[in-house]
Amino acid sequence: QVQLVESGGGLVQAGDSLRLSCAASGPTFSNRAMGWFRQAPGKEREFVGSINWTGDTTIYTDHAKGRFTISRDNAKNTVYLQMNSLKPEDTAVYYCAQGVNMATSTIVSRYAYWGQGTLVTVSS
């Protein structure tokens, strides 16, 4: 079984930076795409970004472009989300997810496993 554990969330002020980590267990991490999603109170879960199996391709939603960066370290079975210039509207629970194949995707159904989430709160 695959387990994903997010960490790095917390309370920060607008304009600050934060790096989230997602540690994966299991043998399949290195040949699967990974994704980051977020869910604010009362809102649906939304796509943030995705990275392919080798880490040489990333895609982002509009709110993340220019501010957020996804990277991965396959030797450590870990994917990261670097968030800069944080805004109050970034406040949400952030989830990492392991894809069903090697390719990036914005679609929730393309991800097979999900972490418990880590809370990011950005004050104004």
Residue, then its C-alpha position, 0 to 999 in steps of 0.5 A: q500500500v502507498q501512504l503519503v504524509e504532508s508536512g510543512g504547513g503553518l501560520v504565515q503572513a502575507g508575502d511570506s514563503l513556505r515549503l511543503s513536503c510530501a513523503a511517500s511510502g511504497p515502491t512505485f513513487s519513482n515511476r508515478a506523477m505527483g500532484w498538489f491540490r488544495q481545499a479552502p473551507g466551504k470550497e471544492r478541492e482544486f488543482v495546484g500543480s503536478i510533476n511528472w515521474t522524472g521531475d523534468t516537466t511541471i504544470y501549474t494552475d493560474h494561481a500558482k504560476g510565478r509563485f509556486t514551484i513543484s520539485r521531487d527527489n526520487a531518492k528520498n521518495t519526496v515531492y515538494l511545493q515551494m510557495n512564495s509571495l503567499k496571499p490570504e486566498d492561499t489559505a487552505v488544506y494542501y494535499c499531495a497525491q500520487g498519480v496512476n501513471m507517469a504523466t502530469s495531470t490536472i484531473v483528480s481521477r488520475y490520482a490513486y492515493w492521497g495524503q491527509g493534508t497540511l493546513v496553510t494559513v496566511s494572515s493579512 
